[in-house]
C-alpha cells in the first residue's frame, strides 16, 4: 500500500517536446486553430492570445504540470519553444529538489 501512495505522490516527468505538444494542442483549441497552424517560434500574441485566454491556458497548465504557471512566464518566454524549454527546466529543478529531501 505504501508503494501505491508513493507512486501517486511522484510527479510525471515531462520533457520539452511533451510540453510543446501539450501547449500546441491547448493553444490551438483555445484559439480555434488547427494545431498545424501553430509555429512554436512565433510569439503567442501573434495568434491573438488575449489575457483571458492566457489565464485559461495557465490554469490548464497548472493541472498538467503540477505547479502554478505565472502569467509572467508568457511575457518572458513569448513563444511555445521558449516557454516549453523553461517549464521543462522548472520541472527538472523541482524534481531535483524533491529528490534531495
Order of alpha helices (4+ residues) and beta strands (2+ residues): alpha-alpha-alpha-alpha-alpha
